[in-house]
Amino acid sequence: MFELIDSHAHIDEIEDIGSVIKDAKKNNIAAIIAVGTSFISNQKIMHLSEEYRNYVYPALGLFPWNIADEDFRDNMQFIRDNIKQAVGMGEIGLDYSKGIKERASKETQKSIFRELLKVAKDNNKPALIHSRYSWHDCLNICRELQIDKAVFHWYTGPLDILNQIIKSGYYISASPAAEYHEDHRKAIMAAPSDRLLLETDTPVTYCRGTELEYEARPSDVLRTLNAVAKLKNEDKAVIANVILKNTREFFNLY
């Protein structure tokens, strides 16, 4: 049985965390990268990483939606104070969907994104990037700041930008949406296996509005693997080993 790592999960949003961790271990999930999105989220994630030491690894971040929160600056300070104990900076990035732009303008988002990336760079931490409708700007800012390691989480953008992401030495991550989301599937097929990570984005609901609807858990990274292997027409064990190596190197997990 091959090992997998869920490279992007919001486990702070799960109530039955003990049973979720138990199920993940039973399914040979070797580790979970717990990503933060706000001040409260980051605090919870640091606590969970202590409770499940050497299994849950924290990444500290600020989701674009939360830039408008009253405790935004407290979160920025918390990230600076704790980033050395984290394995990455995320979830951070830009989101140009209408609802989020109404809360935080493009320029505000870009300013904060740069600020967070500089903290990541200064502390030699990889960036876990949210890039909805903002793929080009996210890539350009990473290049501008000479970020060494970045993963464009659940990538659904244009293939020409994907090619630039890969040429820049960055990664994309595949989610369970690889089972059905056409843009995501095209990106996975186009990306080389040595530039892929696997994730669940727990507790996102997949297949929404259908009889197949389900709320993701870290063990569903197996579904992601199955979908990726099928899209690439590769043996599951082979691709699992390649991506496990990618993930350990990306987060420096040895």
C-alpha positions in Angstrom: 0.0 0.0 0.0 1.5 3.4 -1.0 1.7 6.4 1.2 0.0 9.7 0.4 0.0 13.2 1.8 -3.0 15.6 1.8 -1.2 18.8 0.9 -4.1 21.2 1.5 -6.8 20.6 4.1 -8.9 23.0 6.3 -9.1 20.5 9.2 -9.7 23.4 11.7 -13.3 23.5 10.2 -14.0 19.8 11.1 -15.8 18.9 14.4 -15.0 15.2 14.5 -11.3 15.7 14.1 -10.2 12.6 16.1 -12.2 10.2 13.9 -11.0 12.0 10.8 -7.4 11.6 11.7 -8.0 7.9 12.6 -9.6 7.3 9.3 -6.8 9.0 7.4 -4.2 6.9 9.2 -6.2 3.7 8.4 -6.1 4.7 4.7 -2.3 5.1 4.8 -2.3 8.9 4.6 1.2 9.7 5.9 0.6 13.4 6.8 -1.9 16.2 6.5 -0.9 19.8 5.7 -3.4 21.9 7.6 -3.8 25.3 6.0 -4.9 28.5 7.7 -7.1 31.3 6.4 -7.7 33.7 9.3 -6.4 34.7 12.8 -8.7 32.1 14.5 -8.0 29.5 11.9 -4.2 29.8 12.3 -4.5 29.6 16.1 -6.6 26.4 15.8 -4.1 24.9 13.3 -1.1 25.5 15.6 -3.0 23.8 18.4 -3.9 20.8 16.2 -0.3 20.5 15.0 0.8 20.2 18.6 -2.0 17.7 19.4 -1.2 15.6 16.4 2.6 16.3 16.2 4.5 14.7 13.3 1.2 14.0 11.5 -0.6 17.3 11.1 1.7 20.0 9.8 0.7 23.7 9.9 0.7 26.2 7.1 -0.3 29.7 8.2 -2.2 32.0 5.9 -4.8 34.7 5.2 -7.6 34.0 2.7 -8.4 37.1 0.5 -11.9 37.1 1.9 -10.6 37.6 5.4 -8.5 40.7 4.6 -11.6 42.8 5.7 -11.7 41.1 9.1 -11.3 43.3 12.2 -8.5 41.1 13.5 -6.6 41.1 10.1 -3.5 42.9 11.5 -3.5 40.6 14.6 -3.3 37.7 12.2 -0.5 39.2 10.2 1.5 39.5 13.5 0.6 36.0 14.5 1.9 34.7 11.2 5.2 36.5 11.7 5.5 35.2 15.3 4.8 31.6 14.4 6.0 31.1 10.8 9.2 29.3 11.8 7.1 26.5 13.4 5.1 26.1 10.1 5.9 24.1 7.0 4.5 26.7 4.7 2.7 29.9 4.1 -0.9 29.4 3.1 -3.6 29.7 2.1 -2.7 33.0 0.6 -3.2 34.7 -2.7 -5.7 36.6 -4.8 -9.3 36.1 -5.7 -10.9 38.2 -8.4 -14.4 36.8 -8.1 -17.1 39.5 -7.6 -18.0 38.8 -4.0 -14.4 38.9 -2.8 -13.4 42.0 -4.8 -16.3 43.8 -3.0 -14.7 43.0 0.3 -11.1 43.7 -0.7 -10.0 45.5 -3.9 -7.4 44.0 -6.3 -4.8 46.5 -5.2 -5.4 45.8 -1.5 -5.2 42.0 -2.1 -2.0 42.4 -4.1 -0.4 44.5 -1.4 -1.2 42.0 1.3 -0.1 39.1 -0.9 3.3 40.7 -1.5 3.6 41.3 2.3 2.9 37.6 3.1 5.2 36.3 0.3 8.0 38.4 1.7 7.5 36.8 5.1 7.6 33.4 3.5 10.7 34.2 1.5 12.5 35.6 4.5 11.8 32.4 6.4 12.4 30.0 3.5 8.8 28.7 3.5 6.9 27.5 0.4 3.7 29.3 -0.6 0.3 27.7 -1.0 -1.5 29.9 -3.4 -5.2 30.6 -4.0 -5.4 32.1 -7.5 -9.1 32.1 -8.5 -9.5 34.3 -11.7 -6.1 35.8 -10.8 -3.6 33.2 -12.1 -1.5 35.7 -14.1 -1.2 38.2 -11.3 -0.3 35.5 -8.7 2.4 34.2 -11.0 3.8 37.6 -11.8 4.0 38.6 -8.1 5.8 35.3 -7.3 8.3 35.9 -10.0 8.7 39.5 -9.1 9.6 38.5 -5.5 11.7 35.6 -6.7 9.8 33.1 -4.7 11.6 29.7 -4.8 8.7 27.3 -3.9 5.0 27.8 -4.7 2.0 25.6 -5.4 -1.0 26.9 -7.2 -3.7 25.0 -5.3 -6.6 23.4 -7.2 -5.5 25.0 -10.5 -8.2 25.6 -13.0 -6.6 28.4 -15.1 -5.4 28.7 -18.7 -2.9 26.2 -20.0 -0.5 28.9 -21.3 -0.2 30.3 -17.7 0.2 26.7 -16.4 3.2 26.4 -18.8 4.7 29.5 -17.3 4.1 28.2 -13.7 5.9 25.0 -14.6 8.8 26.8 -16.3 9.1 29.0 -13.2 9.7 25.8 -11.1 6.4 25.9 -9.4 3.7 23.3 -8.7 0.0 22.8 -9.0 -2.1 20.6 -6.8 -4.9 18.2 -7.9 -8.1 17.9 -5.8 -11.0 15.4 -6.0 -12.5 17.7 -8.6 -10.2 15.9 -11.0 -13.0 13.4 -11.3 -15.2 15.8 -13.2 -14.1 19.5 -13.5 -13.0 19.9 -17.1 -10.6 22.9 -16.6 -8.9 21.2 -13.7 -8.6 17.9 -15.6 -7.0 19.6 -18.5 -4.4 21.2 -16.2 -3.6 17.9 -14.6 -3.1 16.2 -17.9 -0.8 19.0 -19.1 1.3 19.3 -15.9 4.3 16.9 -15.6 3.9 14.4 -12.7 7.0 15.9 -11.0 5.2 19.2 -10.6 2.0 17.8 -9.0 0.8 17.6 -5.4 -2.4 15.9 -4.2 -5.0 17.5 -1.9 -8.6 17.4 -0.7 -9.3 21.0 0.3 -11.3 19.4 3.2 -14.1 20.1 4.0 -15.1 21.3 0.5 -18.3 19.7 -0.9 -17.7 17.9 -4.2 -20.2 16.9 -6.9 -22.5 19.5 -5.4 -26.1 19.3 -6.4 -25.9 15.7 -7.6 -26.6 12.3 -5.9 -22.9 11.8 -5.7 -22.4 14.9 -3.4 -20.0 14.4 -0.5 -18.0 16.5 1.9 -14.3 15.8 1.6 -12.0 14.4 4.3 -8.2 13.9 4.1 -8.7 10.2 3.2 -10.4 11.3 0.0 -6.9 12.2 -1.3 -7.1 8.5 -2.5 -9.9 9.7 -4.9 -7.6 12.4 -6.1 -4.8 9.9 -6.8 -7.2 7.6 -8.7 -8.4 10.5 -10.8 -4.9 11.7 -11.6 -3.7 8.2 -12.5 -6.6 7.7 -14.8 -6.1 11.1 -16.5 -2.4 10.4 -17.0 -2.9 6.7 -17.8 -0.2 5.8 -15.3 0.1 3.1 -12.7 -1.3 4.4 -9.3 1.7 3.1 -7.3 4.2 4.8 -9.6 2.5 8.1 -9.7 1.8 8.0 -5.9 5.6 7.5 -5.3 6.5 10.4 -7.6 4.0 12.8 -5.9 4.9 11.7 -2.4 8.5 12.6 -3.2 7.4 15.9 -4.6 5.4 16.7 -1.5 8.1 15.7 1.0 10.6 17.9 -0.9 8.2 20.8 -1.2 7.4 20.9 2.5 10.8 19.6 3.6 9.2 16.6 5.4 11.7 13.8 6.0 
